[in-house]
Amino acid sequence: TGSLSAYYHDNLDWSKPDDREICAMRLIAKMPTLAAMAYKSHIGEPVVYPRAGMTYAENFLHMMHATPTKAYKVNPIHARAIDKFLILHADHEQNASTSTVRIAGSSQANPFACIAAGIASLWGPAHGGANEAVIKMLNEIGSVENIPKFIDDVKNKRSGIRLMGFGHRVYKNYDPRAQYMRTLCNEIFEQLEYDDPQLQVAIALERAALHDEYFKKRNLYPNVDFYSGIVLRAVGIPLEMYTVMFALGRSLGWITQWLELVSAESAMRIGRPRQLYRGPKQREVQTIASRQSGFLHFDDDETPQLGSGRQSSGAVRRISSAKAPAGPPDSYSR
């Protein structure tokens, strides 16, 4: 993504409205192509180029699944699901990656570099890996019968057991995006006549958690990631592409945030978050005279080595508070 600035270097003047607009359009247009190229390279297949006459979602699915030797017909149900997934993930306040994009943009970095910074932030499993973690959790639960034991393990804080896809820093009740995602999930399964055991586990787990006082008191309700992984799997997106799908949807919000930032030229200042020191107010520091002496050894080849006072074959120079060493630089001192 960042390398697009080298390819489109002629329209990077953020102070010009026309340059800003064309950069935004190019970024949004290129993201599905880059995502599909990454996947094809990952599985060792030839890259498939985009085709005219297809929608955004259709083109992405075509580039993901078509090969030079086999035609691929996009399922319209899959395409609608991808469209809705991207809309629900387009933007969501000042989360970690969006804040990263704005901080990078405040330095007047080019927009492609700013979006690359956002992608790097989303790379972290605490941010972009939530829907993938939900799928792994559902796999570990296995079946509906195992849910009571899993709930007990979560409440007893058993090592390695966590309830993924629940809770949110902003929403202290049911995430509204999760409601739409659950509806989308049910629609896809009905239209495709597809049965996924994980969906039954997810529904039963949601029901159990919503009726448990332990989770209700802690405001742990399903968030958008709880059902999104099941939706992606139903339309043929592999697990290793889940974070990429998140980035594909969020790129629209990122570039919109960047546009909002740089459009206010007179008000734009470089970001500098405030840092409050909360360490010790005062610490006693030993005087140099009262500190313990140490030895610095030199081998025959005059290479300095730290020691505890043991004599070496080379010269030994004692470092003490009474006399400063004449030879070695401070970087070698103990």
N, C-alpha and C positions, 0 to 999 in steps of 0.2 A: 504493500500500500504506500509506504513512504517513498518508494522508488518512482512512483507516478510523477513526482515533482521534477524528476530528470527528463521524463518523457514529455510532459506538458509544461516545460519551463517558460513558455512565452506568455502565460496568463496567470502569473503568480502575484501580481501587485494587489495586495489586500485592500489598498485604499481606493481602488477603482471598482465601482458597483458591477460593471460588466464582467470584469475578471473574477470577482467573487461568485457571481451567478454561474459562470461557465465551469468554474472549478467544482462547485457544488453538484452540478448536473453530471460532470464527468465522474466524480467520485461515486455517486449513487449508481450510475450506469455500470461502472467497472467492478463494483463489489461482488455481484453474483458470478461474474466471469472469473475473478481471482479466487473466489471460494471454490468454485468447481474445478479450476486448474489445480488448486492445492490438493483436492481430493483425488483427482485423476493421477497426479504425480505420486500420491501416497500409495495407491493400489497398483501402480505400475502400468496404467493404461494410457493411450494417447490422449492428448488434450482435445476436447471438442469445442469448436468455436460457436459463438452465439449466432442465432438465425433471425432474420427479419420476419415480421409477421406473427411473432409470438408475444405473449404478455411477459411481464417481468418474472412472475413465478414459473410460467411454462418454460421460458428460456433457461432458467436455473435448473429445473428438473431435467430438461433435455441435455444440458451440458454435463450434468451429474451422471446420467445413466446411459446415454447413447454411446455407441462405439462406431468406428469407421466401417465395421463389417455387419452391423445390425442396426436396423431402424428402431427408433424408440417413439412410441406414441404416448403423449402425456395424458394421464388420467385427469379429467377435469375436476374430480373430487379432490385429488392430491393438490392440484394447482390452487383451488379455493382454500384449502387448508393452509398451504404455505402463505398465501396472501394474508389470511387472518392472523396467522402466527407472527408475521412480520409487523403487522399493524399493532398488535398487542405489545410488541417488544420495541417499538420505535423510539420512545422517549419516556423517561421516568425521573423527573426532578434531578437534583444534584448528587447523583450516586458517584461512586469512586471513579469510574471511567469518564463520565461526563465532566466531572470537576477537573480531571486530568487534561481533557481536551481544552477546556477553557483556560487553564493555567498555561498550557503550552501556547495557546493562541494569543494570550496576553503579551507574550514576548515577541509577537509579530512573526512567528514561525509560519511557514506555508501550510495551507490547510491539509495537505496530504500527510505531512509530518505530524500535525496535530491529531489526526485520526489514527495514525500509527501509534501514537502515544496512548490514545484511548484503548486501542486493541491490546497493547501491552498490559494495561491495567486490568482489562477484562480477562486476560490470560490466567490470572490468579484463581485458584479453585474456590476461594471464598466469595468471588464475584461471579465469574462466568461459568463455574462448574456445578451450579446448584441442580439443574435439571438432570445432569448426568449422575449426580450423587443420588437423586431420587430413584432412578432406574436401578442402580446398584443396590440400594436399600430394599426395594421391592423384590429383587432377585434373592437377596439374603433371607427375607421373610418367607418366600416360597409359596405359601398358600394361606388361605383365609384362616385355617385352623391354628396357624402359628401366631396370629395377631395378638391374642391376650398375653402370651409370653413375651412378645416383643414390647408391648406397652409396659409391662411390668419391668422389663430390663431398662427401658428408657427412664422410667420414674425412679428406679433404684440406681441410676447412673452407672450401669455396668460398663466396664471399659470397652471402648470401641463401638458402643451402640448409641446412635443418635437418630432423632426423628428429623429427617430431611424434608424440605418442601413446606415446612410450617414456620409461621412467624415472620415478621417484617419490621424493619426499623421505623417505618412510617405508619403502616396500618396496624392498629391495635385491635382490629376485628377482621372479618373476612375480606381478603384482598379482592376488589371488584374485578380485576383482570382474571383471577382464578375462576370466578363464576362463568365468565365467557369462555375460558379455556376448557372448563369441564363440559359446557354445552357443546363446544366444538368437538370435543373428544367423542361424546355420545353420537353426534350427527355423523361423524366419519365412520364410526363402527357400524352404525345402522345402514348407511348408504353402501359401504363396502361389504356388508355382511361378513364382517371380520370379527373374530373372537380372540381376545388377548387375555390370558389368565391374570396378567398384571393389572388390568383394568379392574377386575373384580377385587383383587387384593387392595388396590388403591381406594376404591369406593368403601370397602369395609373398614380400612384403616382410618379414612376420613370420618366415617360415622362413629367409630369407637373413640377417636380423639375429641370430636366435637361434643360428646356426651360425658367426657371425663373431667371432673372438677380440677384435677391437677393441671391440665392443659388450658382450661378455660381461665383459671386464675392467672396464668402466665401469658394470656393473650396469644396463645399459639393456635392460629387458624391457618388453613391452607393458603399458600401464595401462588403466584403465577407459574412457578417452576414445578409445582406438584403434578400437574397433568400435562405440561408441555412436552416432556420427554416421551410420554406415551403417544401423544399426537405425532411427534416426529418419527417415531418408530413405525407407526401405522402407515405412514406415507413413504417409507423406504429410506429414511435418513439414518445412517449408521451412527453408533454411539460416539465415535471419535469426532464427528462433525457437529455435535450439539453446541459447543461453545462458538464454533464458526457461524452457526445459524443465528446465535444470539448477536454476534458482531454484525452479521448481515442486516438484521432488523434494526439494530441500534445505530447503525451508520447514518441513517436518515436523521435521527435525533441529534447525533453528534455534530453533523455538518450544519444543522439548523441552529444549534447552540453557538457554533463558531460564527455563523452569519450574524446572529444577534449581537455577539460580542464585538466584532470588528466593524459593524455598521455604525455603531455609536463612536465614531472616531474621536470626537472631542472629549468623551468621557472615559475612553479606554486607557487604562494604566496597567503596567505589568503587575501580575498577581504576586502577592507576598503575604501568605497566611500568617496571622499573628501567632507567636509562640510564647507561652507563659512558662517561666521557670518555676518548677515545683520541687526542687531538690533541697538539700540542707541549707539553712540560712547562713550558718557560720560553721567553719571547720577549723580545728586546731592543726597547724602545720608545723612539723618538726623543723628546727633550725638545722642548717647544714652541719654545724659542729656536733650536734647530738645524734646524727644518723650513723648507722653501722657501716664500717668500712668494708670494702670488697676488693677483690683482686681481678686484674685483667691480664690474661696470659698472651704471650706472643710465641708462636712456634718458630722453628728454624727458618721457615719461609716468610716470617714476619706477618703471617695472617692472624689478626686478632681473634681470640676466642674467649667467651665468658667462662669463668670458673668459680669455684667456691673457696679458693685459697690453696689448692693443691699445686705443688711445684711442677712445672713442665720442663721439657728439655730445652726450651728456649728461654729467653730473658723474661723475667717477671717484674712487672711494674706495679707497685702498690698505689691504689687510689685511696687517699685518706682526706679527711677534712683539713688536715694541717698543710698539705701540699698538693696543689692541683697537678694532674698529669701533664707532661709536656708534649707527649707524642701523639696518642690516638685522638681522633675527633670525638665530639660528644655523642655522636650517633652510636658509638660502640660501647659507651659507658653503661654500667650496670644501673 
